[in-house]
Amino acid sequence: MARNEEKAQSMLYRFREAQAAELGLGTRADRRPRMASACKSLRECERWRGEILREISRKVSKIQDAGLTDYEVRDLNDEINKLMREKRHWENQIVALGGANYRRNVAMLDDDGKEVPGTKGYKYFGRAKDLPGVRELFESRKNEEEEENQVLAYYKKFMNQGPSYYGDLDEVDGKLLAYEQEAEEEDWEEAFINVRETLALPSDTPTPKIPRPNVDVAPSTTDSSKPPPPSSKRKAGSQSEDVDMDSGGDDSKKVKTGSEKTAGAVVSQPTADADASRIHAQAAAAYIPFLDVDQLLPPKLPSHDEMEGVLLALRKKALVEEYFGDAT
């Protein structure tokens, strides 16, 4: 019987060693560690990672074989995913030892150029995508994508619409405003009839008009804000004053007169609004005897200057309390 030393020198033994090294099996002393963190050599980590890549390449080529049964295809796919997880562990160890970073988030694509489902978890390779349970998974995801595309195409019809779609141009022709005004008058008459029956007023009481904003105030304000024409001023000056007066005095008087008229128009507008609101309050007080006219007037809102003054006072008080403390 041959000794171990003689067996090691035989041609068959050396052929089997070379075959095992090619398949990534190797001897027991040269076997890949189970834990990647146990290897502290960067060169060895690179070597084991390359070996895993070769094994993955061989198994991916083998899983394309049409002669394999479904059970063998499932087993091969499980082994490939196990090797992928192991490769990730070795890549993490390489990064921990200061080596290159191989962990790139590159999407895996199939034959059609589409991303493989389950790229971030369990993956299917080759004939594993045609297995009975996996085929329905791919078809369901394809149907979901088609449904999402249909929903998006449906809602695209309502996107990027003009102002007419939102009703911003409905009042341009004036028909809608006329219809709304008629409906408002009908509601006003119906509400007045209810109030008349509630207050036991005579039936021949005329229906008051709907209080509407005065539109004629704004044009008068703009007209009064314009300075008077110079021709009329010259005629008035020639009748009341001497012709040989200095032109500079006339200009100053023109500016002063125009500013006075503008200020008068601005003051007259709130006065007109106040008079209109008082008239409406008096008309309402005629039907509601237990309320005074002052109680029916709209509340007086503070002006912009008054609000600025109040906010400034509060800000000053807050700064004084922040830097000097509460004075009280």
C-alpha positions in Angstrom: 0.0 0.0 0.0 1.4 3.4 -1.0 2.3 5.9 1.7 0.8 9.4 2.0 4.0 11.0 0.7 3.7 8.8 -2.4 0.0 9.6 -2.8 0.8 13.3 -2.7 3.3 13.0 -5.5 0.9 11.1 -7.8 -0.5 12.7 -11.0 -4.1 12.0 -10.0 -3.7 13.7 -6.6 -2.1 16.8 -8.1 -4.9 16.9 -10.8 -7.5 16.8 -8.1 -5.8 19.6 -6.2 -5.7 21.8 -9.2 -9.3 21.1 -9.9 -10.3 21.9 -6.4 -8.4 25.2 -6.5 -10.1 26.1 -9.7 -13.5 25.3 -8.2 -12.7 27.4 -5.2 -12.6 24.4 -2.8 -8.9 24.2 -1.9 -7.4 22.2 1.0 -8.5 22.5 4.6 -5.7 24.8 5.5 -6.6 27.0 2.5 -10.3 27.1 3.1 -12.2 30.4 3.2 -13.0 31.5 6.8 -16.7 31.4 7.8 -16.5 34.9 9.5 -15.2 37.7 7.4 -14.3 39.7 10.5 -11.8 36.9 11.5 -9.6 37.8 8.6 -7.2 40.8 9.4 -5.3 40.8 6.1 -6.5 43.1 3.4 -4.8 41.0 0.7 -6.6 37.9 2.0 -9.9 39.7 2.0 -9.4 40.8 -1.6 -8.6 37.2 -2.5 -11.7 35.7 -0.8 -13.9 38.3 -2.4 -12.5 37.5 -5.9 -13.1 33.8 -5.2 -16.8 34.5 -4.2 -17.3 36.5 -7.4 -16.0 33.6 -9.5 -18.4 31.2 -7.7 -21.3 33.6 -8.3 -20.4 33.8 -12.0 -20.3 30.0 -12.3 -23.6 29.5 -10.6 -25.3 32.2 -12.6 -24.1 30.6 -15.8 -25.3 27.2 -14.5 -28.8 28.4 -13.5 -29.4 29.2 -17.2 -29.4 25.5 -18.1 -32.8 24.4 -19.4 -32.2 20.8 -18.2 -32.4 21.7 -14.5 -35.5 20.9 -12.5 -37.4 23.5 -10.5 -35.9 22.2 -7.3 -32.4 22.5 -8.6 -33.1 26.0 -9.9 -34.4 27.0 -6.5 -31.4 25.6 -4.7 -29.0 27.3 -7.1 -30.8 30.6 -6.6 -30.6 30.2 -2.8 -26.9 29.5 -3.1 -26.3 32.6 -5.3 -28.1 34.8 -2.8 -26.1 33.3 0.1 -22.9 34.1 -1.8 -24.1 37.6 -2.4 -24.6 38.1 1.3 -21.2 36.7 2.0 -19.6 39.0 -0.6 -21.2 41.9 1.1 -19.6 40.9 4.4 -16.2 40.7 2.9 -16.6 44.1 1.3 -17.5 45.5 4.7 -14.4 44.0 6.1 -12.3 45.4 3.3 -13.6 48.9 4.0 -12.9 48.4 7.7 -9.3 47.5 7.0 -8.8 50.6 4.9 -9.3 49.1 1.4 -11.4 50.1 -1.6 -15.1 50.5 -1.2 -16.9 48.0 -3.5 -20.3 48.7 -2.0 -21.8 50.6 -4.9 -25.6 51.0 -5.1 -25.8 49.8 -8.8 -29.2 48.6 -9.9 -29.2 45.1 -11.2 -30.9 44.9 -14.7 -32.5 42.0 -16.5 -32.3 41.1 -20.2 -34.8 43.8 -21.1 -32.8 46.5 -19.3 -35.3 46.8 -16.4 -34.4 46.7 -12.8 -34.6 43.3 -11.2 -37.4 43.1 -8.6 -36.0 42.6 -5.1 -32.7 44.4 -5.8 -32.4 45.3 -2.1 -33.3 41.9 -0.8 -33.7 38.4 -2.3 -32.9 38.3 -6.0 -33.9 36.0 -8.8 -31.5 34.9 -11.5 -31.9 33.1 -14.8 -34.6 30.5 -14.8 -35.6 31.3 -11.3 -37.7 34.2 -12.7 -39.8 31.6 -14.6 -40.7 29.5 -11.6 -44.4 29.1 -10.9 -44.5 31.2 -7.7 -42.1 33.9 -9.0 -43.8 34.4 -12.4 -47.0 35.7 -10.7 -44.9 38.0 -8.6 -43.4 39.6 -11.7 -46.8 39.8 -13.4 -48.4 41.5 -10.4 -45.7 44.1 -10.3 -46.1 44.7 -14.0 -49.8 45.1 -13.6 -49.3 47.6 -10.7 -47.0 49.7 -12.9 -49.5 49.7 -15.7 -52.3 50.8 -13.3 -50.1 53.6 -11.9 -49.4 54.7 -15.5 -53.1 54.7 -16.3 -53.9 56.7 -13.2 -51.2 59.2 -14.0 -52.4 59.5 -17.6 -56.0 60.1 -16.3 -55.0 62.9 -13.9 -52.7 64.5 -16.5 -55.9 65.7 -18.2 -56.6 68.0 -15.2 -53.1 69.3 -14.8 -51.7 72.6 -16.3 -55.2 74.0 -16.9 -55.9 77.7 -17.6 -57.9 80.2 -15.6 -61.2 79.2 -17.3 -60.9 75.7 -15.8 -61.1 77.1 -12.3 -63.9 79.6 -13.1 -61.9 82.7 -13.0 -63.3 83.9 -16.4 -67.0 83.3 -15.5 -67.7 86.9 -14.7 -66.2 88.4 -17.9 -69.4 88.4 -20.0 -71.6 89.7 -17.1 -74.3 87.0 -17.4 -73.2 85.4 -14.1 -73.2 88.7 -12.3 -76.7 89.5 -13.5 -78.0 86.1 -12.5 -76.4 86.5 -9.0 -77.9 90.0 -8.6 -81.4 88.6 -9.4 -81.0 85.8 -7.0 -79.8 88.3 -4.3 -82.8 90.5 -4.8 -85.1 87.5 -4.5 -83.4 86.4 -1.2 -83.6 90.0 0.0 -87.4 90.2 -0.6 -88.0 86.8 1.1 -85.9 87.8 4.1 -87.8 91.1 4.4 -91.1 89.3 4.3 -90.0 87.0 7.1 -88.8 90.0 9.2 -92.1 91.9 8.5 -94.1 88.9 9.7 -91.9 88.5 12.8 -92.1 92.1 13.8 -95.9 92.4 12.9 -95.3 95.3 10.5 -98.1 96.4 8.1 -98.2 94.5 4.9 -98.0 97.7 2.8 -94.5 98.5 4.2 -92.2 99.0 1.1 -89.2 96.7 0.7 -86.0 98.7 1.3 -83.3 98.6 -1.3 -80.3 96.4 -0.9 -77.3 98.4 0.5 -74.7 98.3 -2.1 -71.2 99.9 -2.1 -71.0 103.4 -3.7 -69.0 103.0 -6.9 -69.1 106.7 -7.8 -66.8 107.7 -4.9 -63.6 106.4 -6.5 -63.8 108.3 -9.8 -64.5 111.5 -8.0 -61.4 111.0 -5.8 -59.2 110.4 -8.8 -60.7 113.4 -10.7 -60.2 115.7 -7.6 -56.6 114.4 -7.1 -55.6 115.8 -10.5 -54.4 119.4 -10.5 -56.6 121.9 -12.2 -55.7 123.0 -15.7 -53.4 126.0 -15.9 -55.7 127.9 -18.3 -58.5 128.2 -15.7 -56.1 129.4 -13.1 -54.7 132.1 -15.4 -58.2 133.3 -16.1 -59.1 133.4 -12.4 -55.9 135.2 -11.6 -56.4 137.8 -14.3 -59.9 138.7 -13.0 -59.0 138.9 -9.3 -55.3 139.9 -9.3 -53.0 142.2 -11.1 -51.5 141.0 -14.4 -48.0 142.0 -13.5 -47.6 139.7 -10.5 -44.7 137.3 -10.3 -45.2 133.9 -11.9 -43.5 132.1 -9.0 -46.3 133.2 -6.6 -48.9 131.8 -9.0 -47.1 128.4 -9.1 -47.0 128.2 -5.4 -50.6 129.0 -5.1 -51.5 126.4 -7.8 -49.6 123.7 -5.9 -51.2 124.7 -2.6 -54.7 124.8 -4.1 -54.3 121.4 -5.7 -53.0 119.8 -2.5 -55.9 121.3 -0.6 -58.4 119.9 -3.0 -56.7 116.4 -2.9 -56.8 116.4 0.9 -60.4 117.5 0.9 -61.3 114.6 -1.5 -59.5 112.1 0.7 -61.2 113.3 3.8 -64.6 113.4 2.1 -64.4 109.7 1.2 -64.4 108.3 4.8 -67.1 110.9 5.6 -69.3 109.7 2.8 -68.8 106.1 3.9 -69.6 107.0 7.5 -72.8 108.8 6.3 -73.8 105.8 4.2 -73.3 103.4 7.1 -75.3 105.7 9.5 -78.2 105.8 6.9 -78.2 102.1 6.8 -78.1 101.9 10.6 -81.0 104.3 10.8 -83.0 102.2 8.3 -82.3 99.0 10.3 -83.2 100.8 13.6 -86.6 101.6 12.2 -87.4 97.9 12.1 -85.6 97.0 15.3 -86.8 99.5 17.9 -84.9 97.9 20.9 -81.5 98.8 19.3 -80.0 102.3 19.0 -78.5 103.6 15.8 -75.0 103.7 17.5 -75.3 100.0 18.3 -76.0 99.1 14.7 -73.1 101.1 13.3 -70.1 99.0 12.1 -67.2 98.9 14.6 -64.4 101.4 14.1 -61.2 99.6 13.1 -57.8 101.1 14.0 -55.9 102.7 11.2 -52.5 101.6 9.9 -50.7 104.3 11.8 -52.5 103.4 15.1 -51.6 99.7 14.7 -47.9 100.6 14.0 -47.9 102.7 17.2 -49.3 99.9 19.3 -46.9 97.3 17.9 -44.0 99.7 18.4 -45.0 100.3 22.0 -45.2 96.6 22.7 -41.8 96.1 21.1 -40.2 98.8 23.2 -41.8 97.4 26.4 -40.4 93.9 25.5 -36.9 95.3 24.9 -37.0 97.2 28.2 -38.1 94.1 30.1 -35.4 92.0 28.4 -32.5 94.2 29.2 -33.6 96.1 32.4 -36.1 93.7 33.9 -39.7 94.3 34.9 -39.9 97.9 36.3 -42.9 96.9 38.4 
